[in-house]
Amino acid sequence: MAQNRCLEPMDKIVTTNMPQLKSSITPYRPKPKLIRSLSPKLENDKRNGLDLQLPEEQEAVTVKRVRWAPMFGDRNEATKPSTYISPLSSKQIRPDQDTPDEVRLVNELRLAVHRGGGSIDPEKNYELRACLSPLQLPYSRVQRILRECELNERNQSTYSLPMDYARQLVAMVCKVRTDNLIDLKLRLAPLLRHSKSRFFNRHLFNETGLIKAIVPSKSPLSFDDFNQTLRTDALWCKATDSAITDLGKGAVLFKCRPQDLREVTDKLRQCSYKITHTEVGHCPNKSLVDLTDRQMSRYQEFCKILLEDKDIVKIYDNVRAH
């Protein structure tokens, strides 16, 4: 019996004792491979993409500059070459006979925005309001120029530079608006050295709110009565001082604390005053200085050269006007 068992087939003995394997049921299948397509007739979207030559280095990122389009009017004007965007937009130009009227008007508009504090709102920028009233330009072009000016003025800041002229003969405060104060001082250094001046603060000025206005149209009054009425209105409006600048035109000047500038301006409007200009300026706190004709001529020439700089907005001094 044992001899017959040894003569049985081997597969019958193994299959009865070993478990069934999965590999014996599922045959081996190789993974599919991508084949490079060499056919140039296939379209780009139907090819497998393996024949594309990838760049070895990363392409440089291109930056697009955004240009303001006109708010109104034909949009084809934006594609025309424009000469309005320039780094010297706030620099005063000297027009000649060949300078177009439009370029001259645009420069005046930019100067009004720059010297008026950088605001493009005529209600806040009186320099801009005075420039817009006689301006002969299309409304769409004006809006585009004002937006360009607003972009250029975002990095600008206003400073007050105390200064001494001619070895402390005159005390000055220059109101400047710039994005680089150190560069401005370096530009003014040769002029100050030539005129024996320097940046120095003698604390001879107080920061004061200044309001220029025109009195309401009433029956003509004498100087004393007009001055008395002006002082009464200044007291009610919380102004610290008042003065008559032009009796014929009815122009007056009110002074107040800088923090009360808006409140005093609103009360003066309630009294029917026509406000023409408001600012936070500097007024001397001591007696004014009298200059001779020769000294006054040299000082005026010095101030003229200072104002030619694009960043000099206004000059306050303690010189008595002739």
C-alpha positions as CSV (number, residue, x, y, z in Angstrom):
1,M,0.0,0.0,0.0
2,A,2.9,2.3,0.7
3,Q,4.5,1.6,-2.5
4,N,1.5,2.5,-4.5
5,R,1.3,5.9,-2.7
6,C,4.8,6.8,-3.7
7,L,3.9,6.3,-7.3
8,E,1.0,9.0,-7.2
9,P,1.5,12.2,-9.1
10,M,3.3,15.1,-7.3
11,D,0.7,17.8,-8.1
12,K,-2.1,15.9,-6.4
13,I,-0.1,15.6,-3.2
14,V,0.9,19.3,-3.1
15,T,-2.4,20.9,-4.0
16,T,-4.2,19.1,-1.3
17,N,-1.9,20.4,1.5
18,M,-0.8,24.0,0.4
19,P,-3.1,27.1,0.3
20,Q,-4.2,28.7,-3.0
21,L,-2.0,31.7,-4.1
22,K,-3.4,34.8,-5.7
23,S,-0.5,34.9,-8.2
24,S,-1.7,31.6,-9.6
25,I,-5.0,33.1,-10.5
26,T,-4.1,36.7,-11.7
27,P,-1.5,36.7,-14.4
28,Y,1.3,39.3,-14.5
29,R,0.7,42.3,-16.6
30,P,3.4,45.0,-17.2
31,K,2.6,48.6,-16.5
32,P,1.8,50.8,-19.6
33,K,4.6,53.1,-20.7
34,L,4.3,56.5,-22.4
35,I,5.7,56.5,-25.9
36,R,7.1,59.6,-27.4
37,S,5.0,60.9,-30.3
38,L,7.1,61.7,-33.4
39,S,4.2,62.5,-35.6
40,P,4.2,66.3,-36.6
41,K,0.7,66.0,-38.1
42,L,-1.1,65.7,-34.8
43,E,-2.4,68.9,-33.2
44,N,-0.8,70.3,-30.0
45,D,-3.8,69.4,-27.8
46,K,-3.9,65.8,-29.1
47,R,-0.2,65.0,-28.6
48,N,1.2,63.6,-25.3
49,G,3.5,66.6,-24.8
50,L,6.7,64.6,-24.4
51,D,8.2,66.1,-27.5
52,L,8.1,69.7,-26.1
53,Q,11.5,71.2,-25.4
54,L,11.3,72.7,-21.9
55,P,13.6,75.7,-21.1
56,E,16.5,75.0,-18.9
57,E,16.3,78.4,-17.1
58,Q,13.2,80.0,-15.6
59,E,11.8,82.8,-17.7
60,A,12.0,86.3,-16.3
61,V,8.8,87.7,-14.8
62,T,7.5,90.6,-16.8
63,V,5.9,93.5,-14.9
64,K,3.1,95.5,-16.6
65,R,2.7,99.1,-15.8
66,V,-0.8,100.3,-15.2
67,R,-1.8,103.5,-17.0
68,W,-4.9,105.5,-16.1
69,A,-7.5,105.6,-18.8
70,P,-9.7,108.6,-19.2
71,M,-12.9,108.4,-17.3
72,F,-14.9,110.0,-20.1
73,G,-14.5,110.4,-23.8
74,D,-13.1,108.2,-26.4
75,R,-10.9,105.3,-25.1
76,N,-8.7,105.5,-28.1
77,E,-7.0,108.5,-26.6
78,A,-5.3,106.2,-24.1
79,T,-3.4,104.5,-27.0
80,K,-2.0,107.8,-28.2
81,P,1.5,108.8,-27.0
82,S,1.3,111.0,-23.9
83,T,3.9,113.3,-22.5
84,Y,2.1,113.9,-19.2
85,I,3.8,111.2,-17.1
86,S,7.3,112.3,-16.2
87,P,9.4,112.3,-13.0
88,L,9.6,116.1,-13.1
89,S,5.8,116.6,-13.2
90,S,5.9,119.0,-10.2
91,K,8.8,121.1,-11.6
92,Q,7.9,124.5,-12.9
93,I,8.6,125.1,-16.6
94,R,9.5,128.3,-18.3
95,P,7.2,128.5,-21.3
96,D,8.4,130.1,-24.5
97,Q,6.7,130.8,-27.8
98,D,6.9,127.2,-29.0
99,T,5.4,125.8,-25.8
100,P,1.8,124.6,-26.5
101,D,-0.9,126.1,-24.3
102,E,-2.0,122.6,-23.2
103,V,1.4,121.8,-21.8
104,R,1.5,125.1,-19.9
105,L,-1.9,124.5,-18.4
106,V,-1.0,121.0,-17.4
107,N,2.1,122.2,-15.6
108,E,0.1,124.8,-13.7
109,L,-2.4,122.1,-12.7
110,R,0.4,119.9,-11.3
111,L,2.0,122.7,-9.5
112,A,-1.3,123.6,-7.8
113,V,-1.7,120.0,-6.6
114,H,1.9,119.8,-5.4
115,R,1.9,123.1,-3.6
116,G,-1.6,122.8,-2.3
117,G,-0.7,119.8,-0.1
118,G,-1.1,116.9,-2.7
119,S,-4.9,116.9,-2.5
120,I,-6.9,116.7,-5.8
121,D,-10.1,117.8,-4.0
122,P,-10.9,121.5,-4.9
123,E,-12.7,121.9,-1.6
124,K,-9.5,121.1,0.4
125,N,-6.9,122.4,-2.1
126,Y,-7.5,126.1,-2.7
127,E,-4.5,126.4,-5.0
128,L,-6.2,123.8,-7.2
129,R,-9.6,125.5,-7.1
130,A,-8.0,128.8,-8.3
131,C,-6.3,127.0,-11.1
132,L,-9.4,125.0,-12.3
133,S,-11.7,128.0,-12.6
134,P,-10.1,129.5,-15.8
135,L,-8.7,126.2,-17.1
136,Q,-9.6,125.5,-20.7
137,L,-9.2,121.7,-21.0
138,P,-11.7,118.8,-21.5
139,Y,-13.1,117.4,-18.3
140,S,-11.8,113.9,-19.2
141,R,-8.3,115.2,-19.6
142,V,-8.4,117.1,-16.3
143,Q,-9.5,114.0,-14.5
144,R,-6.7,111.9,-16.0
145,I,-4.1,114.5,-15.1
146,L,-5.4,114.8,-11.5
147,R,-5.2,111.0,-11.0
148,E,-1.6,111.0,-12.3
149,C,-0.8,113.8,-9.9
150,E,-2.4,111.8,-7.0
151,L,-0.2,108.8,-7.9
152,N,2.9,111.0,-7.9
153,E,2.0,112.7,-4.6
154,R,1.5,109.5,-2.6
155,N,5.1,109.3,-1.5
156,Q,5.4,113.0,-0.8
157,S,5.5,114.5,2.8
158,T,5.3,118.0,4.0
159,Y,8.1,119.5,6.2
160,S,9.0,122.8,7.8
161,L,12.6,123.8,7.4
162,P,13.8,126.7,9.7
163,M,16.5,128.8,8.2
164,D,18.7,131.9,8.9
165,Y,19.5,134.3,6.1
166,A,22.7,136.5,5.9
167,R,24.1,135.6,9.3
168,Q,20.9,135.8,11.3
169,L,19.7,139.0,9.5
170,V,16.3,137.3,8.6
171,A,14.6,134.3,10.2
172,M,12.7,132.1,7.8
173,V,10.6,128.9,7.7
174,C,10.4,127.1,4.4
175,K,7.4,124.8,3.8
176,V,8.6,122.0,1.6
177,R,6.9,118.9,0.1
178,T,9.2,116.2,-1.0
179,D,9.9,112.4,-0.9
180,N,13.6,112.9,-0.1
181,L,14.4,115.5,2.4
182,I,18.2,114.8,2.5
183,D,18.4,115.2,-1.3
184,L,16.6,118.6,-1.0
185,K,19.1,119.9,1.6
186,L,22.0,118.8,-0.6
187,R,20.5,120.8,-3.5
188,L,20.1,123.9,-1.4
189,A,23.5,123.7,0.3
190,P,25.4,125.7,-2.4
191,L,22.8,128.5,-2.4
192,L,22.9,128.8,1.4
193,R,26.6,128.8,1.5
194,H,26.8,131.5,-1.1
195,S,24.3,133.7,0.7
196,K,25.8,133.1,4.2
197,S,22.7,131.2,5.3
198,R,22.1,127.9,7.1
199,F,19.5,125.6,8.4
200,F,18.9,126.8,12.0
201,N,15.9,127.2,14.3
202,R,15.8,130.2,16.6
203,H,12.3,129.4,17.7
204,L,11.0,132.8,16.4
205,F,7.8,131.4,14.8
206,N,4.6,129.8,16.1
207,E,2.5,127.4,14.1
208,T,-0.7,129.2,13.4
209,G,-3.9,128.5,11.4
210,L,-4.4,131.2,8.7
211,I,-7.7,131.9,7.1
212,K,-8.1,134.3,4.2
213,A,-11.6,135.5,3.5
214,I,-13.7,138.2,1.9
215,V,-16.3,140.1,4.0
216,P,-20.0,139.8,3.0
217,S,-21.3,142.5,0.8
218,K,-22.8,145.2,3.0
219,S,-23.0,148.9,3.1
220,P,-19.5,150.5,3.1
221,L,-18.1,151.1,6.5
222,S,-15.3,153.3,7.8
223,F,-12.0,151.7,8.7
224,D,-12.7,151.9,12.4
225,D,-16.2,150.4,12.2
226,F,-15.0,147.7,9.8
227,N,-12.2,146.8,12.2
228,Q,-14.5,146.7,15.1
229,T,-16.9,144.4,13.3
230,L,-14.1,142.2,12.3
231,R,-12.9,141.8,15.8
232,T,-16.4,141.0,17.0
233,D,-16.7,138.2,14.4
234,A,-13.3,136.9,15.3
235,L,-14.2,136.7,18.9
236,W,-17.4,134.8,18.2
237,C,-15.6,132.4,15.8
238,K,-12.8,131.7,18.3
239,A,-10.1,133.3,16.2
240,T,-7.1,134.6,18.0
241,D,-6.5,137.6,15.7
242,S,-7.8,139.3,12.7
243,A,-6.5,141.9,10.2
244,I,-7.6,143.8,7.1
245,T,-5.4,143.0,4.1
246,D,-7.3,145.0,1.4
247,L,-9.9,147.5,2.4
248,G,-11.2,148.1,-1.1
249,K,-11.8,144.4,-1.9
250,G,-12.8,143.6,1.6
251,A,-10.1,141.0,2.1
252,V,-9.3,140.0,5.7
253,L,-7.1,137.5,7.5
254,F,-8.0,135.5,10.6
255,K,-5.6,133.6,12.8
256,C,-6.4,130.7,15.1
257,R,-4.9,127.7,16.7
258,P,-4.0,124.9,14.2
259,Q,-6.4,122.4,15.9
260,D,-9.3,124.9,15.6
261,L,-8.8,125.6,11.9
262,R,-11.8,123.7,10.7
263,E,-14.1,124.9,13.4
264,V,-13.2,128.5,12.9
265,T,-13.6,128.1,9.1
266,D,-17.1,126.7,9.5
267,K,-18.2,129.5,11.8
268,L,-16.9,132.1,9.4
269,R,-19.0,130.6,6.6
270,Q,-22.0,130.9,8.9
271,C,-21.3,134.6,9.2
272,S,-21.4,134.8,5.4
273,Y,-17.7,135.1,4.9
274,K,-16.3,133.8,1.6
275,I,-13.3,131.7,2.4
276,T,-10.5,131.9,-0.2
277,H,-7.7,130.1,1.4
278,T,-6.9,128.1,4.6
279,E,-3.6,126.7,5.8
280,V,-1.4,125.9,8.8
281,G,1.4,128.4,8.5
282,H,4.0,130.1,10.7
283,C,3.8,133.6,12.2
284,P,6.7,135.4,13.9
285,N,6.3,135.7,17.7
286,K,8.6,138.8,18.0
287,S,8.9,142.1,16.3
288,L,9.5,142.3,12.6
289,V,12.8,143.1,10.9
290,D,13.3,146.3,8.8
291,L,15.6,145.9,5.8
292,T,17.2,148.6,3.6
293,D,16.4,148.8,-0.1
294,R,19.6,147.0,-1.0
295,Q,19.1,144.3,1.6
296,M,15.5,143.8,0.5
297,S,16.5,143.5,-3.1
298,R,19.1,140.8,-2.3
299,Y,16.6,139.0,0.0
300,Q,13.9,139.0,-2.7
301,E,16.4,137.5,-5.2
302,F,17.3,134.8,-2.7
303,C,13.6,133.9,-2.2
304,K,13.0,133.8,-5.9
305,I,15.8,131.3,-6.4
306,L,14.5,129.2,-3.5
307,L,11.0,129.1,-5.0
308,E,12.4,127.9,-8.3
309,D,13.0,124.5,-6.6
310,K,10.2,122.1,-7.3
311,D,9.9,121.1,-3.6
312,I,9.7,124.5,-2.0
313,V,6.0,125.3,-1.4
314,K,6.0,128.6,0.6
315,I,8.3,130.8,2.6
316,Y,7.5,132.5,5.9
317,D,9.7,135.2,7.3
318,N,9.9,138.0,9.9
319,V,10.5,140.8,7.4
320,R,8.3,143.9,7.5
321,A,6.7,144.5,4.1
322,H,7.5,147.8,2.5
